[in-house]
Amino acid sequence: MDVAALDIRMAVPDDALELAGTTRLGFESYREWATPGWQPPPRALEIRSIRERLRVASTWCAMAIEPSGEQAGHVGITHAAERERPHARLHGRAHLWMLFVRPPWWGTGLAVRLHRLALEEAARQGYDSIRLYTPSGAARARAFYVREGWEQHGRAFGEPLLGLDLVEYRRAL
């Protein structure tokens, strides 16, 4: 699989269904390590949430598209806000909103490419740092972020909507 052959285009609200499909595949992989009986958020909620986020001017989201037209993965950033007060923006900090790659593309370098594009865009927008939240049980994702220069910040915290504990990572841009 040639990562360089993939077309990269910006996502729009009408892409929410496709983005949610890729996100769902990522969430389904959480079953490997999540507590028995764990369920991802309802698909309709994912679609609505993604569509709403894509309508916000501060959101940037790129999709990797196979020559066949099928999505291979996506990455999105937005401004960071306080966890307890989501409308209080954190000056100078971006938030890596999501990074998901479809399973056939795992280990191909696509996640590295999308990640790099997101960091470049955050820097271009004038942010000096970026943060993300990822499930504490997602060892594969956590190892990826550490390899890419991220450092854990603080302890795990519960995320009721997802039903998992998350950890925060940060890095300078």
N, C-alpha and C positions, 0 to 999 in steps of 0.2 A: 504494500500500500504506500503510495507516494504522497506524503503530506504536502509537498510543494505543489502538487497538481490540484489541490483543493482550492476552490474559489472562496474568498472571504468577502462577505457582504454584511452591511449593517442590518440589524433586525428592526422591524417595525411592529406596531401592535397587532397587525394581521398575522404575524408569525407566532403568536402566543401558543396556538395549538401545537405547532411543530416543536417549539421550544419546550413546552410542557411534556411532550412525548419523550424527548431526550432526558429531561430532568427526571421523569418518572423511571426511566431505565436506571439512572443513577440511584434513585431512592430504593428501587427494588433490590439493588446490590447490597443495601444496608442490612437486608435480612440475614446475610452471612454472619454478622456479628451482633446485631441488635438482639434485645431480649426476645424470647419466644412470644409470638403473638403480636409483635410490633407491626403497626400498619402505617404506611405513608399517608400524608395528608390527602384529603379527597382531590381527585383529578380536577374537578370543576373549580375548586379553590385555587389550585395551582395556575390554571389557565387564566382565571380572573386576576390573580395577583400579578402574574407576568404581564398581562395586557395593561393593567393599570401602571405598573412600574415603567413600561416602555413608553407610556404617554408623558412621563415626567421629563422635562427638558434636561435635567442633570444626569439622566441615564444614558449610557452608551452600551450597546450590546452588539457583538459581532458573531456571525454564524459561519461555520466552515461547511461548504457544500460540495458534495461529490459530483463528478462529471454526470452521473445519472440524475442529479437534481436532489438526491436524498441528503438530509443533514447528517454531518459526521460529528459535530459538536458545537458548543457555543461558550462564550464568556461575556460577562457583563459587569460593569462598574457603575457606581453612583456616588453621591456624596455620603460621607459617614455621618451618622447621628448618634446621639447618646442612646444607649440601650433602654434606659428607664424613661427617657423623654425623646421619643423618636422624631419629634419635630425640631429638636435642638441640634443644629448642625455642628460638627466638630471642624473648626477652622483648619484648613490645610490638609485634611485627611480624606482620602477616597475610601470607598468600601468595595471590595471585590464581592459583588452581589452573588454571582454564580459562575461556576466553571464545570461544565459537564461534557464528557466525550462518550459517544456510543461505544459499547463493548468491542465491536470489531476493530476500533481504532485505539484501544488501550495499548500502551507500550510502543506506539509508532512515532512518538514525538509530537503528535497533534496537541496534546495538553500543554506541552512546553511552548509551542508556537502561539497558541491562543493566550496563554499566560503572559508571554512577552508582549503581545499586542496590547493587552489590557494595561500592563505597567507603562508601556510607551504612551498610551492614550491618557492615563492618569497624570503622568509627568507633563504631557503637552497641555493638559487643562490647568496646570499650575499647582497641582497638589504636591506636597513634599513628603508625604507618607501615605501608606495604604494599610487597611486592616481587612480581615475576613473572619468569618465564623465557620467552623467545620465540626462535625460530630466528634466527640472525644473517642468514640469507638472506631472511627474510620482510619485505621492504621495506614492504609495505602495512601489516602489523601494527605494525611499528616506528614508522612515521609516525603511525599512529593513537595509539599510546601517547604519543609526544612531544606531539602536539596536546592530549592529555588531561592533560598536566602531569607525565609521568614523565621521569626522567633515567636514562641508562645508568650502570651501576655496574660498573666493572671491564672485563676483556676477555672475549672469547668463550671458551667451554670446550666440550669434546666431551661429548656425551650419547650413550653407547653404545646404550641401549635404542631411542632414536629414530634414531640414525645420522646426527645433524646437530650442528653447533655451535650452542650457545645463548648468548644474552646476558641479563644480569640488568638489570632496570629497577627503580627504587624511586621512591616518592613519599610525602610526608607526608599524613596524613589530617586 
